[in-house]
């Protein structure tokens, strides 16, 4: 059975992986992508929050 801390850690890990995938798929420059990924890896919770509000967005689909 999971403890609450372990479950929260797992959720943050899943969200970090999602954020990294979104950054890699974005239209940002390579340097910006590297910086965002490093920020998310080294500061998982804070990096995720910063990415959510200010990070590069995924490539937009033409409608």
C-alpha positions in Angstrom: 0.0 0.0 0.0 1.2 3.5 -0.9 1.9 6.1 1.7 0.6 9.6 0.9 4.2 10.9 0.3 4.9 8.1 -2.1 1.7 8.7 -4.0 2.4 12.5 -4.3 5.9 11.7 -5.5 4.6 9.4 -8.1 2.1 12.0 -9.4 4.9 14.6 -9.6 7.1 12.1 -11.5 4.3 11.5 -14.0 3.6 15.2 -14.4 7.4 15.9 -14.9 7.6 13.2 -17.6 4.6 14.8 -19.3 6.1 18.3 -19.1 9.4 17.0 -20.6 7.6 15.4 -23.5 5.7 18.6 -24.1 8.9 20.7 -24.0 10.6 18.4 -26.5 7.6 18.6 -28.8 7.4 22.3 -28.6 8.6 24.8 -31.3 11.2 26.4 -29.0 14.8 26.5 -29.9 17.1 23.6 -28.9 18.9 25.7 -26.3 15.5 26.7 -24.7 14.4 23.0 -24.7 17.6 21.9 -23.0 17.2 24.6 -20.3 13.6 23.7 -19.7 14.3 20.0 -19.4 17.2 20.7 -17.0 15.0 22.9 -14.9 12.3 20.3 -14.7 14.8 17.5 -13.9 16.8 19.4 -11.2 13.8 21.2 -9.6 10.9 18.7 -10.1 8.1 20.5 -8.3 9.2 24.1 -8.8 10.3 23.5 -12.4 6.9 21.9 -13.1 5.0 24.9 -11.8 7.2 27.4 -13.7 6.8 25.3 -16.9 3.1 25.2 -16.4 2.8 29.0 -16.3 5.7 30.2 -18.5 7.0 27.2 -20.5 7.0 26.7 -24.2 3.7 25.4 -25.6 3.4 22.4 -27.9 3.3 22.9 -31.7 -0.1 24.3 -32.7 -2.1 22.3 -35.2 -3.4 24.2 -38.3 -7.2 24.1 -38.5 
